[in-house]
Amino acid sequence: MKNDRVVEDWETLTDGEAIEAATERHGKDPTTSVADCAFEVSGRGEDPEYRFWFDLFLRLLKNDHVGWA
């Protein structure tokens, strides 16, 4: 398998480090940048990196909506 990771060593990153790496890569707000990373990996089936980025995206969305009625 070709090693075309969105972010090298993604599996060792904390959430904060991953958000920073995604923002540096895509230059957008954190939630959009993380979503873009998930989108980059989405064509690779059950890739664990996709799950990592998608789960982080969902956590960011949930945090953005805390307190909404």
N, CA, C and O atoms as a Maestro MAE file, in Angstrom:
{
 s_m_m2io_version
 :::
 2.0.0
}

f_m_ct {
 s_m_title
 :::
 protein
 m_atom[276] {
  # First column is atom index #
  i_m_mmod_type
  r_m_x_coord
  r_m_y_coord
  r_m_z_coord
  i_m_residue_number
  s_m_chain_name
  s_m_pdb_residue_name
  s_m_pdb_atom_name
  i_m_atomic_number
  :::
  1 25 0.834 -1.191 0.000 1 A "MET " " N  " 7
  2 3 0.000 0.000 0.000 1 A "MET " " CA " 6
  3 2 0.877 1.252 0.000 1 A "MET " " C  " 6
  4 15 1.846 1.344 0.753 1 A "MET " " O  " 8
  5 25 0.538 2.176 -0.821 2 A "LYS " " N  " 7
  6 3 1.249 3.438 -0.919 2 A "LYS " " CA " 6
  7 2 0.989 4.265 0.342 2 A "LYS " " C  " 6
  8 15 -0.144 4.341 0.819 2 A "LYS " " O  " 8
  9 25 2.033 4.875 0.869 3 A "ASN " " N  " 7
  10 3 1.887 5.670 2.085 3 A "ASN " " CA " 6
  11 2 1.610 7.121 1.721 3 A "ASN " " C  " 6
  12 15 2.522 7.948 1.724 3 A "ASN " " O  " 8
  13 25 0.371 7.431 1.411 4 A "ASP " " N  " 7
  14 3 -0.002 8.801 1.080 4 A "ASP " " CA " 6
  15 2 -0.938 9.345 2.144 4 A "ASP " " C  " 6
  16 15 -2.129 9.555 1.918 4 A "ASP " " O  " 8
  17 25 -0.363 9.562 3.293 5 A "ARG " " N  " 7
  18 3 -1.098 10.070 4.446 5 A "ARG " " CA " 6
  19 2 -1.348 11.560 4.296 5 A "ARG " " C  " 6
  20 15 -0.546 12.275 3.694 5 A "ARG " " O  " 8
  21 25 -2.441 12.017 4.835 6 A "VAL " " N  " 7
  22 3 -2.755 13.442 4.823 6 A "VAL " " CA " 6
  23 2 -1.764 14.172 5.734 6 A "VAL " " C  " 6
  24 15 -1.204 15.202 5.357 6 A "VAL " " O  " 8
  25 25 -1.557 13.630 6.929 7 A "VAL " " N  " 7
  26 3 -0.593 14.184 7.881 7 A "VAL " " CA " 6
  27 2 0.258 13.020 8.380 7 A "VAL " " C  " 6
  28 15 -0.268 12.031 8.890 7 A "VAL " " O  " 8
  29 25 1.566 13.144 8.230 8 A "GLU " " N  " 7
  30 3 2.467 12.090 8.706 8 A "GLU " " CA " 6
  31 2 2.299 11.894 10.214 8 A "GLU " " C  " 6
  32 15 2.109 12.851 10.965 8 A "GLU " " O  " 8
  33 25 2.373 10.653 10.629 9 A "ASP " " N  " 7
  34 3 2.290 10.277 12.050 9 A "ASP " " CA " 6
  35 2 1.013 10.771 12.715 9 A "ASP " " C  " 6
  36 15 1.023 11.105 13.900 9 A "ASP " " O  " 8
  37 25 -0.084 10.821 11.969 10 A "TRP " " N  " 7
  38 3 -1.366 11.289 12.496 10 A "TRP " " CA " 6
  39 2 -1.783 10.508 13.725 10 A "TRP " " C  " 6
  40 15 -2.457 11.044 14.605 10 A "TRP " " O  " 8
  41 25 -1.384 9.232 13.793 11 A "GLU " " N  " 7
  42 3 -1.836 8.389 14.894 11 A "GLU " " CA " 6
  43 2 -1.188 8.742 16.231 11 A "GLU " " C  " 6
  44 15 -1.625 8.256 17.274 11 A "GLU " " O  " 8
  45 25 -0.155 9.579 16.214 12 A "THR " " N  " 7
  46 3 0.509 9.974 17.459 12 A "THR " " CA " 6
  47 2 0.091 11.368 17.926 12 A "THR " " C  " 6
  48 15 0.515 11.813 18.992 12 A "THR " " O  " 8
  49 25 -0.730 12.054 17.146 13 A "LEU " " N  " 7
  50 3 -1.099 13.431 17.461 13 A "LEU " " CA " 6
  51 2 -2.202 13.521 18.507 13 A "LEU " " C  " 6
  52 15 -3.128 12.710 18.529 13 A "LEU " " O  " 8
  53 25 -2.084 14.516 19.365 14 A "THR " " N  " 7
  54 3 -3.197 14.852 20.249 14 A "THR " " CA " 6
  55 2 -4.238 15.576 19.401 14 A "THR " " C  " 6
  56 15 -3.955 15.959 18.266 14 A "THR " " O  " 8
  57 25 -5.419 15.761 19.935 15 A "ASP " " N  " 7
  58 3 -6.443 16.502 19.196 15 A "ASP " " CA " 6
  59 2 -5.946 17.894 18.828 15 A "ASP " " C  " 6
  60 15 -6.137 18.346 17.699 15 A "ASP " " O  " 8
  61 25 -5.315 18.568 19.769 16 A "GLY " " N  " 7
  62 3 -4.816 19.914 19.515 16 A "GLY " " CA " 6
  63 2 -3.763 19.945 18.417 16 A "GLY " " C  " 6
  64 15 -3.781 20.824 17.555 16 A "GLY " " O  " 8
  65 25 -2.850 18.988 18.451 17 A "GLU " " N  " 7
  66 3 -1.812 18.915 17.415 17 A "GLU " " CA " 6
  67 2 -2.425 18.608 16.049 17 A "GLU " " C  " 6
  68 15 -2.004 19.162 15.033 17 A "GLU " " O  " 8
  69 25 -3.419 17.723 16.033 18 A "ALA " " N  " 7
  70 3 -4.080 17.377 14.770 18 A "ALA " " CA " 6
  71 2 -4.815 18.580 14.199 18 A "ALA " " C  " 6
  72 15 -4.766 18.825 12.994 18 A "ALA " " O  " 8
  73 25 -5.489 19.327 15.052 19 A "ILE " " N  " 7
  74 3 -6.201 20.524 14.603 19 A "ILE " " CA " 6
  75 2 -5.209 21.539 14.045 19 A "ILE " " C  " 6
  76 15 -5.463 22.154 13.009 19 A "ILE " " O  " 8
  77 25 -4.086 21.714 14.725 20 A "GLU " " N  " 7
  78 3 -3.060 22.642 14.251 20 A "GLU " " CA " 6
  79 2 -2.498 22.195 12.892 20 A "GLU " " C  " 6
  80 15 -2.322 23.015 11.990 20 A "GLU " " O  " 8
  81 25 -2.218 20.897 12.753 21 A "ALA " " N  " 7
  82 3 -1.694 20.370 11.482 21 A "ALA " " CA " 6
  83 2 -2.714 20.557 10.355 21 A "ALA " " C  " 6
  84 15 -2.351 20.927 9.238 21 A "ALA " " O  " 8
  85 25 -3.984 20.301 10.655 22 A "ALA " " N  " 7
  86 3 -5.034 20.461 9.640 22 A "ALA " " CA " 6
  87 2 -5.173 21.918 9.221 22 A "ALA " " C  " 6
  88 15 -5.339 22.215 8.038 22 A "ALA " " O  " 8
  89 25 -5.105 22.822 10.186 23 A "THR " " N  " 7
  90 3 -5.228 24.247 9.898 23 A "THR " " CA " 6
  91 2 -4.035 24.740 9.091 23 A "THR " " C  " 6
  92 15 -4.192 25.555 8.182 23 A "THR " " O  " 8
  93 25 -2.838 24.248 9.421 24 A "GLU " " N  " 7
  94 3 -1.651 24.614 8.646 24 A "GLU " " CA " 6
  95 2 -1.763 24.097 7.211 24 A "GLU " " C  " 6
  96 15 -1.341 24.769 6.271 24 A "GLU " " O  " 8
  97 25 -2.321 22.922 7.050 25 A "ARG " " N  " 7
  98 3 -2.445 22.307 5.720 25 A "ARG " " CA " 6
  99 2 -3.478 23.020 4.851 25 A "ARG " " C  " 6
  100 15 -3.262 23.226 3.657 25 A "ARG " " O  " 8
  101 25 -4.610 23.395 5.465 26 A "HIS " " N  " 7
  102 3 -5.718 23.923 4.675 26 A "HIS " " CA " 6
  103 2 -5.966 25.421 4.855 26 A "HIS " " C  " 6
  104 15 -6.681 26.026 4.056 26 A "HIS " " O  " 8
  105 25 -5.389 26.026 5.891 27 A "GLY " " N  " 7
  106 3 -5.481 27.464 6.065 27 A "GLY " " CA " 6
  107 2 -6.883 27.991 6.295 27 A "GLY " " C  " 6
  108 15 -7.192 29.128 5.939 27 A "GLY " " O  " 8
  109 25 -7.727 27.171 6.887 28 A "LYS " " N  " 7
  110 3 -9.106 27.576 7.154 28 A "LYS " " CA " 6
  111 2 -9.360 27.471 8.652 28 A "LYS " " C  " 6
  112 15 -8.446 27.184 9.425 28 A "LYS " " O  " 8
  113 25 -10.596 27.705 9.052 29 A "ASP " " N  " 7
  114 3 -10.926 27.538 10.463 29 A "ASP " " CA " 6
  115 2 -10.725 26.067 10.846 29 A "ASP " " C  " 6
  116 15 -10.739 25.202 9.971 29 A "ASP " " O  " 8
  117 25 -10.541 25.774 12.126 30 A "PRO " " N  " 7
  118 3 -10.219 24.406 12.550 30 A "PRO " " CA " 6
  119 2 -11.222 23.348 12.094 30 A "PRO " " C  " 6
  120 15 -10.815 22.295 11.602 30 A "PRO " " O  " 8
  121 25 -12.511 23.601 12.245 31 A "THR " " N  " 7
  122 3 -13.511 22.595 11.889 31 A "THR " " CA " 6
  123 2 -13.476 22.289 10.394 31 A "THR " " C  " 6
  124 15 -13.522 21.125 9.996 31 A "THR " " O  " 8
  125 25 -13.396 23.318 9.577 32 A "THR " " N  " 7
  126 3 -13.347 23.119 8.128 32 A "THR " " CA " 6
  127 2 -12.053 22.435 7.712 32 A "THR " " C  " 6
  128 15 -12.067 21.572 6.834 32 A "THR " " O  " 8
  129 25 -10.941 22.806 8.325 33 A "SER " " N  " 7
  130 3 -9.656 22.195 7.986 33 A "SER " " CA " 6
  131 2 -9.634 20.708 8.325 33 A "SER " " C  " 6
  132 15 -9.121 19.900 7.550 33 A "SER " " O  " 8
  133 25 -10.191 20.344 9.480 34 A "VAL " " N  " 7
  134 3 -10.261 18.926 9.862 34 A "VAL " " CA " 6
  135 2 -11.190 18.182 8.908 34 A "VAL " " C  " 6
  136 15 -10.887 17.059 8.504 34 A "VAL " " O  " 8
  137 25 -12.309 18.790 8.544 35 A "ALA " " N  " 7
  138 3 -13.223 18.165 7.576 35 A "ALA " " CA " 6
  139 2 -12.522 17.942 6.239 35 A "ALA " " C  " 6
  140 15 -12.721 16.909 5.601 35 A "ALA " " O  " 8
  141 25 -11.703 18.906 5.811 36 A "ASP " " N  " 7
  142 3 -10.962 18.748 4.565 36 A "ASP " " CA " 6
  143 2 -9.984 17.581 4.641 36 A "ASP " " C  " 6
  144 15 -9.803 16.862 3.658 36 A "ASP " " O  " 8
  145 25 -9.358 17.387 5.788 37 A "CYS " " N  " 7
  146 3 -8.458 16.234 5.960 37 A "CYS " " CA " 6
  147 2 -9.243 14.926 5.850 37 A "CYS " " C  " 6
  148 15 -8.789 13.988 5.195 37 A "CYS " " O  " 8
  149 25 -10.404 14.857 6.477 38 A "ALA " " N  " 7
  150 3 -11.243 13.658 6.373 38 A "ALA " " CA " 6
  151 2 -11.664 13.429 4.925 38 A "ALA " " C  " 6
  152 15 -11.677 12.293 4.449 38 A "ALA " " O  " 8
  153 25 -12.000 14.492 4.239 39 A "PHE " " N  " 7
  154 3 -12.409 14.385 2.845 39 A "PHE " " CA " 6
  155 2 -11.273 13.847 1.971 39 A "PHE " " C  " 6
  156 15 -11.510 13.052 1.061 39 A "PHE " " O  " 8
  157 25 -10.052 14.278 2.247 40 A "GLU " " N  " 7
  158 3 -8.896 13.789 1.486 40 A "GLU " " CA " 6
  159 2 -8.723 12.280 1.603 40 A "GLU " " C  " 6
  160 15 -8.282 11.630 0.656 40 A "GLU " " O  " 8
  161 25 -9.065 11.726 2.748 41 A "VAL " " N  " 7
  162 3 -8.875 10.297 3.010 41 A "VAL " " CA " 6
  163 2 -10.125 9.483 2.674 41 A "VAL " " C  " 6
  164 15 -10.057 8.255 2.608 41 A "VAL " " O  " 8
  165 25 -11.249 10.138 2.462 42 A "SER " " N  " 7
  166 3 -12.534 9.442 2.376 42 A "SER " " CA " 6
  167 2 -12.624 8.408 1.265 42 A "SER " " C  " 6
  168 15 -13.438 7.490 1.369 42 A "SER " " O  " 8
  169 25 -11.845 8.510 0.232 43 A "GLY " " N  " 7
  170 3 -11.901 7.550 -0.860 43 A "GLY " " CA " 6
  171 2 -11.158 6.257 -0.596 43 A "GLY " " C  " 6
  172 15 -11.111 5.382 -1.460 43 A "GLY " " O  " 8
  173 25 -10.577 6.123 0.586 44 A "ARG " " N  " 7
  174 3 -9.775 4.939 0.884 44 A "ARG " " CA " 6
  175 2 -10.509 3.966 1.807 44 A "ARG " " C  " 6
  176 15 -9.902 3.349 2.682 44 A "ARG " " O  " 8
  177 25 -11.790 3.840 1.607 45 A "GLY " " N  " 7
  178 3 -12.569 2.823 2.318 45 A "GLY " " CA " 6
  179 2 -12.543 2.957 3.819 45 A "GLY " " C  " 6
  180 15 -12.874 4.004 4.374 45 A "GLY " " O  " 8
  181 25 -12.146 1.884 4.469 46 A "GLU " " N  " 7
  182 3 -12.154 1.824 5.933 46 A "GLU " " CA " 6
  183 2 -10.819 2.251 6.536 46 A "GLU " " C  " 6
  184 15 -10.415 1.734 7.577 46 A "GLU " " O  " 8
  185 25 -10.145 3.173 5.901 47 A "ASP " " N  " 7
  186 3 -8.845 3.655 6.352 47 A "ASP " " CA " 6
  187 2 -8.955 4.236 7.763 47 A "ASP " " C  " 6
  188 15 -9.808 5.088 8.007 47 A "ASP " " O  " 8
  189 25 -8.112 3.793 8.691 48 A "PRO " " N  " 7
  190 3 -8.166 4.337 10.058 48 A "PRO " " CA " 6
  191 2 -7.896 5.840 10.121 48 A "PRO " " C  " 6
  192 15 -8.391 6.522 11.018 48 A "PRO " " O  " 8
  193 25 -7.117 6.354 9.176 49 A "GLU " " N  " 7
  194 3 -6.870 7.793 9.178 49 A "GLU " " CA " 6
  195 2 -8.158 8.557 8.886 49 A "GLU " " C  " 6
  196 15 -8.392 9.619 9.463 49 A "GLU " " O  " 8
  197 25 -8.985 8.031 8.004 50 A "TYR " " N  " 7
  198 3 -10.282 8.668 7.743 50 A "TYR " " CA " 6
  199 2 -11.099 8.727 9.028 50 A "TYR " " C  " 6
  200 15 -11.662 9.768 9.367 50 A "TYR " " O  " 8
  201 25 -11.160 7.612 9.736 51 A "ARG " " N  " 7
  202 3 -11.927 7.538 10.988 51 A "ARG " " CA " 6
  203 2 -11.413 8.567 11.987 51 A "ARG " " C  " 6
  204 15 -12.198 9.226 12.669 51 A "ARG " " O  " 8
  205 25 -10.093 8.702 12.070 52 A "PHE " " N  " 7
  206 3 -9.464 9.662 12.981 52 A "PHE " " CA " 6
  207 2 -9.941 11.081 12.675 52 A "PHE " " C  " 6
  208 15 -10.411 11.790 13.565 52 A "PHE " " O  " 8
  209 25 -9.817 11.490 11.406 53 A "TRP " " N  " 7
  210 3 -10.192 12.856 11.034 53 A "TRP " " CA " 6
  211 2 -11.691 13.070 11.151 53 A "TRP " " C  " 6
  212 15 -12.127 14.124 11.614 53 A "TRP " " O  " 8
  213 25 -12.483 12.097 10.742 54 A "PHE " " N  " 7
  214 3 -13.932 12.235 10.807 54 A "PHE " " CA " 6
  215 2 -14.415 12.326 12.258 54 A "PHE " " C  " 6
  216 15 -15.275 13.147 12.576 54 A "PHE " " O  " 8
  217 25 -13.865 11.488 13.129 55 A "ASP " " N  " 7
  218 3 -14.249 11.534 14.544 55 A "ASP " " CA " 6
  219 2 -13.863 12.877 15.174 55 A "ASP " " C  " 6
  220 15 -14.622 13.440 15.963 55 A "ASP " " O  " 8
  221 25 -12.683 13.382 14.819 56 A "LEU " " N  " 7
  222 3 -12.264 14.686 15.336 56 A "LEU " " CA " 6
  223 2 -13.199 15.782 14.820 56 A "LEU " " C  " 6
  224 15 -13.570 16.684 15.571 56 A "LEU " " O  " 8
  225 25 -13.575 15.709 13.561 57 A "PHE " " N  " 7
  226 3 -14.535 16.653 12.986 57 A "PHE " " CA " 6
  227 2 -15.851 16.635 13.768 57 A "PHE " " C  " 6
  228 15 -16.394 17.691 14.092 57 A "PHE " " O  " 8
  229 25 -16.363 15.443 14.070 58 A "LEU " " N  " 7
  230 3 -17.619 15.344 14.821 58 A "LEU " " CA " 6
  231 2 -17.488 15.940 16.219 58 A "LEU " " C  " 6
  232 15 -18.410 16.598 16.701 58 A "LEU " " O  " 8
  233 25 -16.346 15.715 16.874 59 A "ARG " " N  " 7
  234 3 -16.139 16.293 18.207 59 A "ARG " " CA " 6
  235 2 -16.106 17.825 18.128 59 A "ARG " " C  " 6
  236 15 -16.658 18.506 18.993 59 A "ARG " " O  " 8
  237 25 -15.464 18.353 17.100 60 A "LEU " " N  " 7
  238 3 -15.428 19.813 16.939 60 A "LEU " " CA " 6
  239 2 -16.824 20.371 16.697 60 A "LEU " " C  " 6
  240 15 -17.190 21.404 17.259 60 A "LEU " " O  " 8
  241 25 -17.598 19.694 15.868 61 A "LEU " " N  " 7
  242 3 -18.975 20.139 15.624 61 A "LEU " " CA " 6
  243 2 -19.784 20.141 16.912 61 A "LEU " " C  " 6
  244 15 -20.525 21.084 17.190 61 A "LEU " " O  " 8
  245 25 -19.639 19.087 17.686 62 A "LYS " " N  " 7
  246 3 -20.386 18.971 18.939 62 A "LYS " " CA " 6
  247 2 -19.995 20.103 19.887 62 A "LYS " " C  " 6
  248 15 -20.857 20.701 20.530 62 A "LYS " " O  " 8
  249 25 -18.696 20.399 19.975 63 A "ASN " " N  " 7
  250 3 -18.243 21.487 20.844 63 A "ASN " " CA " 6
  251 2 -18.760 22.834 20.375 63 A "ASN " " C  " 6
  252 15 -19.072 23.698 21.194 63 A "ASN " " O  " 8
  253 25 -18.854 23.024 19.062 64 A "ASP " " N  " 7
  254 3 -19.361 24.288 18.509 64 A "ASP " " CA " 6
  255 2 -20.833 24.496 18.855 64 A "ASP " " C  " 6
  256 15 -21.291 25.635 18.937 64 A "ASP " " O  " 8
  257 25 -21.575 23.414 19.059 65 A "HIS " " N  " 7
  258 3 -23.014 23.526 19.288 65 A "HIS " " CA " 6
  259 2 -23.423 23.403 20.755 65 A "HIS " " C  " 6
  260 15 -24.614 23.447 21.062 65 A "HIS " " O  " 8
  261 25 -22.475 23.254 21.652 66 A "VAL " " N  " 7
  262 3 -22.814 23.154 23.067 66 A "VAL " " CA " 6
  263 2 -23.528 24.436 23.482 66 A "VAL " " C  " 6
  264 15 -23.072 25.540 23.185 66 A "VAL " " O  " 8
  265 25 -24.637 24.276 24.162 67 A "GLY " " N  " 7
  266 3 -25.401 25.411 24.629 67 A "GLY " " CA " 6
  267 2 -26.515 25.853 23.697 67 A "GLY " " C  " 6
  268 15 -27.320 26.715 24.048 67 A "GLY " " O  " 8
  269 25 -26.560 25.265 22.512 68 A "TRP " " N  " 7
  270 3 -27.642 25.609 21.592 68 A "TRP " " CA " 6
  271 2 -28.919 24.943 22.042 68 A "TRP " " C  " 6
  272 15 -28.899 23.812 22.529 68 A "TRP " " O  " 8
  273 25 -30.021 25.630 21.885 69 A "ALA " " N  " 7
  274 3 -31.323 25.056 22.253 69 A "ALA " " CA " 6
  275 2 -31.821 24.142 21.163 69 A "ALA " " C  " 6
  276 15 -32.900 23.563 21.287 69 A "ALA " " O  " 8
  :::
 }
 m_bond[275] {
  # First column is bond index #
  i_m_from
  i_m_to
  i_m_order
  :::
  1 1 2 1
  2 2 3 1
  3 3 4 2
  4 3 5 1
  5 5 6 1
  6 6 7 1
  7 7 8 2
  8 7 9 1
  9 9 10 1
  10 10 11 1
  11 11 12 2
  12 11 13 1
  13 13 14 1
  14 14 15 1
  15 15 16 2
  16 15 17 1
  17 17 18 1
  18 18 19 1
  19 19 20 2
  20 19 21 1
  21 21 22 1
  22 22 23 1
  23 23 24 2
  24 23 25 1
  25 25 26 1
  26 26 27 1
  27 27 28 2
  28 27 29 1
  29 29 30 1
  30 30 31 1
  31 31 32 2
  32 31 33 1
  33 33 34 1
  34 34 35 1
  35 35 36 2
  36 35 37 1
  37 37 38 1
  38 38 39 1
  39 39 40 2
  40 39 41 1
  41 41 42 1
  42 42 43 1
  43 43 44 2
  44 43 45 1
  45 45 46 1
  46 46 47 1
  47 47 48 2
  48 47 49 1
  49 49 50 1
  50 50 51 1
  51 51 52 2
  52 51 53 1
  53 53 54 1
  54 54 55 1
  55 55 56 2
  56 55 57 1
  57 57 58 1
  58 58 59 1
  59 59 60 2
  60 59 61 1
  61 61 62 1
  62 62 63 1
  63 63 64 2
  64 63 65 1
  65 65 66 1
  66 66 67 1
  67 67 68 2
  68 67 69 1
  69 69 70 1
  70 70 71 1
  71 71 72 2
  72 71 73 1
  73 73 74 1
  74 74 75 1
  75 75 76 2
  76 75 77 1
  77 77 78 1
  78 78 79 1
  79 79 80 2
  80 79 81 1
  81 81 82 1
  82 82 83 1
  83 83 84 2
  84 83 85 1
  85 85 86 1
  86 86 87 1
  87 87 88 2
  88 87 89 1
  89 89 90 1
  90 90 91 1
  91 91 92 2
  92 91 93 1
  93 93 94 1
  94 94 95 1
  95 95 96 2
  96 95 97 1
  97 97 98 1
  98 98 99 1
  99 99 100 2
  100 99 101 1
  101 101 102 1
  102 102 103 1
  103 103 104 2
  104 103 105 1
  105 105 106 1
  106 106 107 1
  107 107 108 2
  108 107 109 1
  109 109 110 1
  110 110 111 1
  111 111 112 2
  112 111 113 1
  113 113 114 1
  114 114 115 1
  115 115 116 2
  116 115 117 1
  117 117 118 1
  118 118 119 1
  119 119 120 2
  120 119 121 1
  121 121 122 1
  122 122 123 1
  123 123 124 2
  124 123 125 1
  125 125 126 1
  126 126 127 1
  127 127 128 2
  128 127 129 1
  129 129 130 1
  130 130 131 1
  131 131 132 2
  132 131 133 1
  133 133 134 1
  134 134 135 1
  135 135 136 2
  136 135 137 1
  137 137 138 1
  138 138 139 1
  139 139 140 2
  140 139 141 1
  141 141 142 1
  142 142 143 1
  143 143 144 2
  144 143 145 1
  145 145 146 1
  146 146 147 1
  147 147 148 2
  148 147 149 1
  149 149 150 1
  150 150 151 1
  151 151 152 2
  152 151 153 1
  153 153 154 1
  154 154 155 1
  155 155 156 2
  156 155 157 1
  157 157 158 1
  158 158 159 1
  159 159 160 2
  160 159 161 1
  161 161 162 1
  162 162 163 1
  163 163 164 2
  164 163 165 1
  165 165 166 1
  166 166 167 1
  167 167 168 2
  168 167 169 1
  169 169 170 1
  170 170 171 1
  171 171 172 2
  172 171 173 1
  173 173 174 1
  174 174 175 1
  175 175 176 2
  176 175 177 1
  177 177 178 1
  178 178 179 1
  179 179 180 2
  180 179 181 1
  181 181 182 1
  182 182 183 1
  183 183 184 2
  184 183 185 1
  185 185 186 1
  186 186 187 1
  187 187 188 2
  188 187 189 1
  189 189 190 1
  190 190 191 1
  191 191 192 2
  192 191 193 1
  193 193 194 1
  194 194 195 1
  195 195 196 2
  196 195 197 1
  197 197 198 1
  198 198 199 1
  199 199 200 2
  200 199 201 1
  201 201 202 1
  202 202 203 1
  203 203 204 2
  204 203 205 1
  205 205 206 1
  206 206 207 1
  207 207 208 2
  208 207 209 1
  209 209 210 1
  210 210 211 1
  211 211 212 2
  212 211 213 1
  213 213 214 1
  214 214 215 1
  215 215 216 2
  216 215 217 1
  217 217 218 1
  218 218 219 1
  219 219 220 2
  220 219 221 1
  221 221 222 1
  222 222 223 1
  223 223 224 2
  224 223 225 1
  225 225 226 1
  226 226 227 1
  227 227 228 2
  228 227 229 1
  229 229 230 1
  230 230 231 1
  231 231 232 2
  232 231 233 1
  233 233 234 1
  234 234 235 1
  235 235 236 2
  236 235 237 1
  237 237 238 1
  238 238 239 1
  239 239 240 2
  240 239 241 1
  241 241 242 1
  242 242 243 1
  243 243 244 2
  244 243 245 1
  245 245 246 1
  246 246 247 1
  247 247 248 2
  248 247 249 1
  249 249 250 1
  250 250 251 1
  251 251 252 2
  252 251 253 1
  253 253 254 1
  254 254 255 1
  255 255 256 2
  256 255 257 1
  257 257 258 1
  258 258 259 1
  259 259 260 2
  260 259 261 1
  261 261 262 1
  262 262 263 1
  263 263 264 2
  264 263 265 1
  265 265 266 1
  266 266 267 1
  267 267 268 2
  268 267 269 1
  269 269 270 1
  270 270 271 1
  271 271 272 2
  272 271 273 1
  273 273 274 1
  274 274 275 1
  275 275 276 2
  :::
 }
}
